[in-house]
Amino acid sequence: MFSMVLTWVGALLGLVLLIAMAAGTFVVDFDDRLQERRSKKPAEPAGPLP
C-alpha cells in the first residue's frame, strides 16, 4: 500500500515537473519575441508625397 502511494506521488511530481518545463519554455519564447519587437527600429518615412 505504501509503495502504491509513493508511486502516485512520484507520478504527480513528474507531471508537475513536465508542466513547469513546458510553461518555462513558453515564457522564454514569449520574452524573446517581445525583446525582438522592442529592438526593431520604427520605419522612417520615405519622403514627402507628391
N, C-alpha and C positions, 0 to 999 in steps of 0.2 A: 504493500500500500504506500509506504513512504517513498519507494523508488518511482512509483507512478506519479506522485505529487511532484517530485523533483524533475521528472521528465517533462511534465506540463509546464512547470516553472521555467525550465530551460528553453522549451519551445517558445513560450511567450517572450522571454528575454531576447531570443533570436529574432523574432518577428519585430519587436520594438527596435532592435539594432538595424534591421534592414530598412524599416520605415524611416528611421532617423538618417541613415545614409542617403536614401533617395531624396528626402527633404533637403538635406545639406547640399546635394548636387544641384537641385533646382534653385536654391538660394544663390549659390555661387554663380550659376549660369545667368540668372536674372541680374545679379550685381554686375557681371561683366558686360552685359548688354547695356545697362544703364551707363556704365563708365564709357563705353564706346560712343554712346549717343552724346554724352557731355563733351567728349573730346573733339567731336566734329565741329568745325568752324561753320558759321552760317554762310550761305552762298551770297556773294556780293552781286549787286545788280549789274547787268551788262552795260548799261548806259541809258541815256535818255531815249524815250520813244519818239519816233518821227511825227 
